[in-house]
Amino acid sequence: MNKLLGIVESVLDKLLIALFLTMVAAIVWQVIARYFFASPTIWSEELARFLVVWVTMLGSAYVLEHGGHVAVTIFVDILPESWQRFFGWLRDVIVIAMAGGLAYYGYGFAVSGARRTATGLGLQMSYAYAAIPIGAALIAFFLVARRIAGPKA
């Protein structure tokens, strides 16, 4: 399981870097086109917005795997270790349930996006909306896989 987690994490890391760099390039191009050529582009702003959604959803799963989300643990930290484990499991079950709901309804949202087309890029909106169920599924995957695999070595 640790090997699978490492592979998914590595692919996600490289994908996030590529998406972020593409987003930055689209924004830089938008600024150059608007202020230097006086000819703003529609596609670059729209691409940047789509990529913000993807980076946010995929990045949320990545940050969760690395323990980077904000957590207030003052009350849990004063409890005995057995209770800390219990609340850790409870937290994970709640997050997995929320991620499952987000994936389920996000999938429906993405499917309905196939009927709409983005103005600037000419793509179906489902390409942008697909980030929601995919990101939520990755969040659930990381939580379940980490529970199965145990703590990082």
Secondary structure, 3 states (H helix, E strand, C coil): CHHHHHHHHHHHHHHHHHHHHHHHHHHHHHHHHHHCCCCCCHHHHHHHHHHHHHHHHHHHHHHHHCCCCCCCCHHHHCCCHHHHHHHHHHHHHHHHHHHHHHHHHHHHHHHHHHHCECCCCCCECHHHHCHHHHHHHHHHHHHHHHHHHCCCC
